[in-house]
Amino acid sequence: MNAIWGLSGYLPLLFYGLLAYSLLRILPKWIKRKRKGDVAPPSSHPAGPSFSASTTPTINQAEPQAAVSESVSVVLRRQVPPGAVESARSWLGGLPRMPDGVEWPRSLSSENPQRGERPLHFLAQICCSDLPRELWGGLGPRQGWLLVFIDPNQGCPKGSDAFCIMHLPQLGPEREAPSDLGPVHDGVYGGGSYDWLPKDDVPSTWRRWPADLVSFPNVLHRNEHYSFATPEGFAETLYDGASVFPYEDLEAVRPYTFGQALRAVHGLAKRMRTERGAKVDQHAYAVLRAEGSLDPLRESLTIQLATAVELAESDYRTLTVDGLKRSLALVESCDTVKQLEQRLEGDLNQWRRWRLSVAEDCDEVAAQLAGRPLEMPFSQEDWSQLQSRFDGREFHGFELCTTRDGGTKQLELRERWEQASLTIPEGTTEEALADWLNPETRPRVPADRLADLEAAARSLRSNRPHRMGGYHDGVQSDAVEGPQNQLLLLQIASDNGMDWCWGDVGAYYFWIRPEHLAAGDFSNVEMRLESH
């Protein structure tokens, strides 16, 4: 019995020895799996909103797969001209179609947590049965729909709070946007969507555009500087040789509704009532009085005129020459500094009265236009007549100011010239494209601009398409040729047609590991924004 009790003293040592042996055997394997991303790290907060709503169960510890070789890539080609909305199988913007039991995803922004939980913005819905079998090396769903939601108002989205990927096995009715869904561009950062609209008028959803899924070989191109997935002039290839016109070079569409004409008149009235340029340069007058003579100003104008005459013989700067001649004539007509001051003060008061009279005429015209429905057609003849109302309304005068020449300031007497021209208001081209996209409003777009708008709708901003699978079109990164450990789930580029501008003409990239794609698990997707 004493021997047994004596052996019992060694039991704790035996227990701890076996425990240490087990840890030495298991711990290295666990660390190796963790480095490969197969073990989810512990988290002190709930999982983000990026999730899979498919019938496939989420697998957090999917078995790692070897790098995948991809033979094809799919481009999301906006339909030009667009087909019927009800027949679209995939689309960008607009509203999602989700079964009643699926909730609209919401998130708490890590960048603006003080705003509280808010809905994400719907970006795209893609029909998985239209994806080719070879995409992503044969991985991923080929049934149901992928839905993409993002927070477009984060400056540097890094976490899963900025987006949500959903996979739904079936369609549902079109879902109305939540009542607390904010604007697609809140104006905090540059770029963004609908920057031609006043901040309060920016919508909470983007325009809806049906899209076709078009397969292309997954080929990486190179030049002497970088590698790229999309060859130059790809839009013509994408649209089978149809006419393509750069959207940035598209001539502005004239106002074609009474509402747009009214906006043009309001814009002119606002310009006439601004104080920009209406303030007196007091420092210039102080310098003139300190000199006590017009001789320095006269000498300066004489030198400027001689130089301008010499340059005009080579580059035709006749307007500069004529303006300097008139400024010099004004100085010559004045005997004293006080006399020149009085003349300039009279010019300034006359200019202000002229601007006020133009603004009051605008008010009168605006009252007449406001009496008609804003969507009522406004013809080319109507626009020409409206412009003629302000033709010839010009003002010519003079102003005294100081300019910096090297490290010193010098006086300058220059012409003050302004024309009360009625110009095309900002946004009419974007509105024309939106109206062209909708079959019900397409007839209101000027017929002579339809072909241009259609050609511009085919253009690709920065030659960068929306893409699934294959090599990505990086803005700040280059694709690396060969099998991939991360697959391009989706690339969403800046797009004039959609009124999308991500940062400074950048793109969103959604990446997924092969094992997660094979398992139908979209909870580990990573989103990155690259911008200029």
C-alpha positions in Angstrom: 0.0 0.0 0.0 2.8 2.4 0.8 4.3 1.6 -2.6 1.1 2.6 -4.3 0.9 5.9 -2.4 4.5 6.5 -3.3 3.8 6.0 -7.1 0.9 8.4 -6.9 3.3 11.3 -6.4 4.5 10.9 -9.9 1.0 11.1 -11.5 1.0 14.9 -11.9 4.3 14.7 -13.6 2.9 12.1 -16.0 -0.2 14.2 -16.8 1.8 17.3 -17.6 4.2 15.4 -19.7 1.4 13.9 -21.8 -0.1 17.4 -22.2 3.1 18.9 -23.4 3.6 16.1 -25.8 0.1 16.6 -27.3 0.7 20.4 -27.7 4.0 19.8 -29.4 2.2 17.5 -31.9 -0.9 19.6 -32.5 0.1 23.2 -32.2 2.5 23.4 -35.2 -0.3 21.9 -37.4 -2.8 24.5 -36.2 -0.4 27.4 -36.8 0.3 26.1 -40.3 -3.5 25.9 -41.1 -4.0 29.4 -39.6 -1.4 30.9 -41.9 -3.2 29.4 -44.9 -6.4 31.1 -43.8 -8.3 27.9 -42.9 -8.8 28.8 -39.2 -11.0 31.9 -38.5 -9.2 34.3 -36.2 -11.0 35.1 -32.9 -13.0 38.3 -33.1 -14.3 40.6 -30.4 -17.2 41.9 -32.6 -19.9 40.3 -34.6 -19.2 39.2 -38.2 -19.6 41.8 -40.9 -22.6 41.9 -43.3 -20.9 40.1 -46.1 -22.6 36.8 -46.2 -24.1 34.0 -48.3 -27.8 33.6 -48.3 -27.7 30.5 -50.5 -29.0 27.1 -49.6 -25.4 25.9 -49.3 -24.3 26.0 -45.6 -21.6 28.4 -44.7 -18.3 26.6 -44.0 -15.9 28.7 -42.0 -13.0 26.2 -42.1 -13.1 25.1 -45.8 -10.3 22.8 -46.9 -7.6 24.8 -48.7 -7.4 24.4 -52.4 -4.5 24.7 -54.8 -4.1 27.8 -56.9 -6.6 27.9 -59.8 -5.8 28.4 -63.4 -8.5 30.3 -65.3 -9.2 30.1 -69.0 -12.1 32.6 -69.3 -13.3 35.9 -67.9 -16.8 37.3 -68.1 -17.5 40.9 -68.9 -20.8 42.5 -67.8 -21.8 44.3 -71.0 -24.5 46.9 -70.5 -27.2 46.4 -73.2 -27.1 49.1 -75.9 -29.8 49.7 -76.7 -31.3 48.3 -73.5 -33.8 45.5 -73.6 -37.0 45.2 -71.7 -36.6 45.6 -68.0 -38.9 42.6 -67.1 -36.8 40.2 -69.3 -33.4 41.2 -67.8 -31.6 38.3 -66.2 -28.7 40.4 -64.9 -28.6 44.1 -64.3 -26.6 47.0 -62.8 -28.2 49.6 -60.5 -31.9 50.0 -59.9 -33.5 47.7 -57.3 -32.9 44.1 -56.3 -35.3 41.3 -56.7 -35.3 39.3 -53.4 -37.7 36.8 -51.8 -39.8 38.3 -49.1 -38.0 36.5 -46.3 -34.6 38.1 -47.2 -33.8 41.3 -45.5 -32.1 44.3 -47.2 -28.5 44.2 -45.8 -27.5 46.9 -43.3 -24.2 47.8 -41.7 -22.5 50.0 -39.1 -19.8 52.0 -40.9 -16.4 51.8 -39.4 -15.6 55.1 -40.9 -18.8 56.9 -39.6 -20.1 54.8 -36.7 -21.8 57.9 -35.2 -24.4 57.7 -38.0 -25.6 54.3 -36.7 -26.6 51.3 -38.6 -27.8 52.1 -42.2 -28.8 50.2 -45.3 -26.2 49.5 -48.0 -26.7 50.5 -51.6 -27.7 48.0 -54.2 -25.1 47.7 -57.0 -25.8 44.6 -59.2 -27.7 41.4 -59.5 -26.1 38.6 -61.7 -27.8 35.4 -63.0 -25.4 32.6 -62.1 -26.9 30.2 -64.6 -25.6 32.4 -67.4 -22.0 32.1 -66.2 -19.9 29.7 -68.3 -18.8 26.4 -66.9 -15.1 27.3 -67.1 -15.3 30.5 -65.1 -13.2 30.5 -61.9 -11.8 27.1 -62.9 -15.2 25.5 -62.6 -15.8 26.8 -59.0 -18.7 28.8 -57.7 -22.5 28.7 -58.2 -24.2 28.1 -61.5 -27.7 28.5 -60.2 -29.4 31.4 -58.4 -28.3 35.0 -58.3 -25.4 37.0 -56.9 -26.4 40.3 -55.4 -23.9 43.0 -54.5 -24.5 45.9 -52.1 -21.9 48.5 -51.1 -21.4 51.7 -49.1 -20.3 54.2 -51.8 -19.7 57.0 -49.3 -16.7 55.5 -47.5 -13.5 57.1 -48.6 -11.2 54.1 -48.0 -13.4 51.0 -47.5 -11.4 48.3 -45.9 -13.7 46.1 -43.9 -16.7 43.9 -44.5 -18.9 46.8 -43.1 -18.6 48.5 -46.6 -20.2 45.8 -48.7 -22.4 42.7 -48.8 -22.4 39.7 -51.2 -25.5 37.6 -51.2 -26.3 34.4 -53.2 -30.0 33.7 -53.5 -31.4 30.5 -54.9 -34.4 32.2 -56.5 -35.8 35.6 -57.5 -38.4 37.5 -55.7 -40.4 40.6 -56.4 -38.6 43.9 -56.9 -37.8 45.2 -53.4 -38.4 48.9 -52.6 -35.5 50.7 -51.2 -35.5 51.2 -47.4 -36.9 54.6 -46.3 -33.7 55.4 -44.5 -31.4 54.7 -47.5 -29.3 57.8 -48.0 -28.0 59.3 -51.2 -25.6 57.3 -53.4 -23.2 60.2 -53.0 -23.3 62.3 -49.9 -20.7 64.8 -51.1 -18.1 64.2 -48.4 -15.6 62.9 -50.9 -14.8 63.9 -54.5 -15.9 61.9 -57.4 -19.0 59.9 -56.7 -22.3 59.7 -58.5 -24.7 62.5 -59.7 -22.2 65.3 -58.8 -24.0 67.5 -61.3 -27.1 67.6 -59.1 -27.6 69.7 -56.0 -26.8 67.7 -52.9 -30.4 67.4 -51.8 -31.5 66.0 -55.2 -29.0 63.1 -55.3 -31.1 59.9 -55.5 -30.7 56.9 -53.2 -30.4 54.4 -56.0 -28.6 54.3 -59.3 -30.3 54.0 -62.7 -31.1 50.4 -63.7 -29.3 49.0 -66.7 -29.8 45.4 -68.1 -26.5 43.6 -68.7 -25.4 40.6 -70.7 -22.7 38.3 -69.6 -20.1 37.9 -72.3 -17.2 35.4 -72.1 -13.6 36.2 -73.3 -10.4 34.3 -73.1 -8.4 35.1 -70.0 -5.3 36.6 -71.5 -2.8 38.9 -69.8 -1.4 41.7 -72.1 1.8 43.6 -71.5 3.6 46.7 -72.6 6.9 48.1 -71.5 5.4 49.6 -68.3 2.7 47.2 -67.0 0.4 44.3 -67.6 -3.3 44.6 -68.3 -6.3 42.4 -69.0 -8.2 44.6 -71.4 -6.7 45.4 -74.8 -6.9 49.0 -76.1 -10.1 49.9 -77.8 -12.0 47.0 -76.2 -15.4 48.7 -76.4 -15.6 48.1 -80.1 -14.8 44.5 -79.7 -17.3 44.2 -76.8 -20.1 45.6 -78.9 -19.2 43.7 -82.1 -17.9 46.6 -84.0 -20.8 49.0 -83.4 -20.1 52.7 -83.2 -18.4 53.9 -80.0 -17.9 57.5 -79.0 -16.0 58.7 -75.9 -18.5 59.9 -73.4 -16.1 62.7 -72.2 -16.1 64.2 -75.8 -19.9 64.1 -76.1 -21.3 67.5 -76.9 -23.7 68.8 -74.3 -27.4 68.1 -75.0 -29.5 71.3 -75.3 -32.5 71.7 -72.9 -35.4 69.7 -74.2 -37.9 70.1 -71.4 -39.3 73.3 -69.8 -37.7 72.2 -66.5 -34.3 72.2 -68.1 -34.8 75.5 -69.8 -35.9 76.9 -66.4 -32.7 75.6 -64.9 -30.7 77.4 -67.5 -32.5 80.7 -66.7 -32.0 80.3 -63.0 -28.3 79.6 -63.6 -27.9 82.9 -65.5 -29.7 84.8 -62.8 -27.5 83.2 -60.1 -24.4 84.2 -62.0 -25.6 87.8 -62.4 -26.3 88.1 -58.6 -23.0 86.7 -57.4 -20.5 89.1 -55.9 -17.5 87.4 -57.6 -15.5 90.1 -59.3 -17.7 92.9 -58.0 -15.5 93.9 -55.1 -13.0 96.7 -55.4 -9.3 95.9 -55.0 -8.6 98.4 -52.2 -4.9 97.6 -52.3 -4.6 98.6 -55.9 -6.2 102.0 -55.2 -3.9 102.5 -52.2 -0.9 101.9 -54.4 -2.3 104.3 -57.0 -2.8 107.0 -54.4 0.6 106.5 -52.9 2.2 107.0 -56.3 0.2 110.3 -56.6 0.6 110.2 -60.4 -0.7 108.3 -63.4 2.8 108.2 -65.0 3.9 104.8 -63.5 0.6 103.2 -64.7 0.9 104.9 -68.1 4.5 103.6 -68.5 3.5 100.1 -67.5 0.6 100.0 -70.0 2.9 101.3 -72.7 5.5 98.6 -72.1 2.7 95.9 -72.0 1.3 97.2 -75.3 4.6 97.2 -77.1 5.2 93.6 -75.9 1.8 92.5 -77.0 2.1 94.1 -80.4 5.4 92.2 -80.9 3.8 88.9 -79.9 0.7 89.5 -81.9 2.8 89.3 -85.1 3.4 85.6 -84.3 0.4 84.3 -82.5 -2.4 86.8 -83.3 -3.1 88.2 -79.8 -5.2 91.0 -81.3 -7.7 90.9 -78.5 -4.9 91.6 -75.9 -3.5 94.4 -78.1 -6.9 96.1 -78.6 -7.7 95.8 -74.9 -4.4 97.4 -73.8 -5.0 100.2 -76.3 -8.3 101.0 -74.8 -6.9 100.8 -71.2 -4.1 103.2 -72.2 -6.6 105.6 -73.9 -8.6 105.7 -70.6 -5.5 106.7 -68.7 -4.6 109.3 -71.3 -8.1 110.8 -71.0 -7.6 111.4 -67.2 -5.4 114.2 -65.8 -5.3 113.1 -62.2 -5.5 110.0 -60.0 -8.8 111.2 -58.6 -10.3 111.6 -62.0 -9.3 108.0 -62.9 -10.8 106.8 -59.6 -14.1 108.5 -60.3 -14.2 107.0 -63.8 -13.6 103.5 -62.5 -16.1 103.9 -59.7 -18.7 104.9 -62.3 -17.8 101.8 -64.4 -18.3 99.5 -61.3 -21.7 101.0 -60.4 -22.8 100.8 -64.0 -21.7 97.2 -64.2 -23.6 96.3 -61.1 -26.8 97.9 -62.4 -26.4 96.0 -65.7 -26.1 92.7 -63.9 -29.1 93.5 -61.8 -31.2 94.3 -64.9 -30.2 91.0 -66.5 -31.1 89.1 -63.3 -34.5 90.8 -63.2 -35.1 89.8 -66.9 -34.3 86.2 -65.9 -36.8 86.4 -63.1 -39.5 87.5 -65.6 -38.6 84.7 -68.1 -38.5 82.1 -65.3 -42.0 83.1 -64.1 -43.3 82.4 -67.6 -41.5 79.1 -67.9 -42.7 78.0 -64.5 -46.2 78.2 -65.6 -45.7 75.1 -67.8 -45.2 71.4 -66.6 -41.5 70.8 -66.0 -41.5 67.7 -68.2 -43.3 69.4 -71.1 -41.2 69.2 -74.4 -39.0 72.2 -75.2 -38.0 72.3 -78.9 -34.9 73.5 -80.6 -36.9 76.6 -81.8 -38.0 77.3 -78.3 -34.4 77.2 -77.1 -33.1 79.4 -79.9 -35.8 82.0 -79.1 -35.0 81.9 -75.4 -31.3 82.4 -76.1 -32.1 85.3 -78.4 -33.8 87.0 -75.5 -30.3 87.7 -74.0 -28.3 88.0 -77.2 -26.2 91.2 -77.4 -26.5 91.8 -73.6 -22.8 92.8 -73.0 -21.0 95.1 -70.7 -17.6 96.8 -71.4 -15.7 98.7 -68.7 -12.5 98.8 -66.8 -11.1 97.7 -63.4 -8.0 98.4 -61.4 -6.2 95.5 -59.8 -2.7 94.3 -58.7 -0.8 91.5 -60.2 2.3 89.8 -59.0 5.3 90.0 -61.2 8.0 87.9 -59.7 8.2 88.9 -56.0 6.6 92.3 -56.4 3.1 93.5 -57.0 2.3 95.9 -59.8 -0.8 97.9 -60.9 -2.8 96.7 -63.8 -5.7 98.4 -65.5 -7.7 95.9 -67.5 -11.0 95.6 -69.3 -14.1 94.3 -67.5 -16.1 92.5 -70.1 -19.1 90.2 -69.6 -21.7 88.7 -71.7 -25.2 87.6 -70.6 -25.3 84.4 -72.5 -27.8 81.7 -71.8 -25.8 78.4 -71.7 -26.8 74.8 -71.5 -27.2 73.9 -67.8 -25.1 71.2 -66.2 -26.7 67.8 -66.2 -28.8 67.8 -69.4 -26.6 65.2 -71.1 -26.8 62.9 -68.1 -30.6 63.4 -68.0 -30.8 62.7 -71.7 -28.9 59.4 -71.2 -31.3 58.4 -68.4 -34.3 59.3 -70.5 -32.9 57.4 -73.5 -32.4 54.3 -71.2 -36.1 54.3 -70.3 -38.4 53.4 -73.3 -41.2 55.5 -71.8 -39.1 58.7 -71.8 -36.9 58.1 -74.8 -39.2 60.0 -77.2 -38.6 63.2 -75.4 -34.8 63.1 -76.2 -33.9 65.3 -79.2 -33.9 62.9 -82.2 -30.7 64.3 -83.6 -28.8 63.3 -80.5 -30.0 59.6 -80.2 -27.2 58.2 -82.3 -24.5 60.1 -80.3 -26.0 59.0 -77.0 -26.1 55.4 -78.1 -22.5 55.4 -79.3 -21.4 57.1 -76.1 -23.3 54.5 -74.0 -21.0 51.9 -75.4 -17.8 53.6 -74.3 -15.7 52.2 -71.4 -14.3 54.8 -69.0 -10.5 54.4 -68.9 -11.0 51.3 -71.1 -12.0 49.3 -68.0 -15.1 47.0 -68.1 -17.1 45.4 -65.3 -15.6 41.9 -65.0 -16.0 38.5 -63.3 -13.1 36.0 -63.0 -9.8 36.1 -64.8 -7.2 38.8 -64.5 -8.2 42.2 -63.1 -7.8 45.6 -64.7 -5.9 47.3 -61.9 -5.7 51.0 -61.3 -2.8 50.8 -58.8 -1.8 47.2 -59.2 -0.8 44.8 -62.0 -2.2 41.3 -62.6 0.3 38.5 -62.1 0.2 35.8 -64.7 -0.4 32.2 -63.7 -2.7 30.3 -61.3 -4.3 32.4 -58.6 -4.7 31.9 -54.9 -7.4 34.7 -54.8 -10.0 34.8 -57.5 -11.7 37.9 -58.9 -15.3 37.5 -57.9 -16.2 40.8 -59.4 -14.7 44.0 -60.8 -16.9 47.1 -60.9 -15.3 50.0 -62.7 -16.1 53.7 -62.9 -18.8 54.0 -65.6 -20.2 57.2 -67.2 -23.3 55.3 -68.3 -24.1 54.3 -64.8 -23.0 57.7 -63.4 -20.4 55.8 -61.3 -17.2 57.3 -60.3 -15.3 55.5 -57.6 -12.8 57.8 -56.0 -10.8 59.4 -58.8 -12.0 57.2 -61.7 -11.1 54.0 -59.8 -12.7 50.6 -59.5 -13.9 48.2 -56.8 -12.4 44.6 -56.7 -14.1 41.8 -54.9 -11.7 38.8 -54.1 -12.5 35.3 -52.9 -10.3 32.3 -52.1 -10.9 29.2 -54.2 -12.0 27.0 -51.2 -14.6 29.6 -50.1 -16.0 29.9 -53.6 -16.1 26.1 -53.9 -18.1 26.0 -50.6 -20.5 28.7 -51.7 -19.2 30.8 -48.7 -19.2 34.5 -49.5 -18.6 35.6 -45.9 -14.9 35.9 -46.5 -14.9 38.0 -49.6 -12.5 41.0 -49.6 -13.3 44.3 -51.3 -10.6 46.7 -52.3 -10.9 50.2 -53.9 -8.1 51.3 -56.3 -8.1 54.9 -57.5 -5.8 57.4 -59.1 
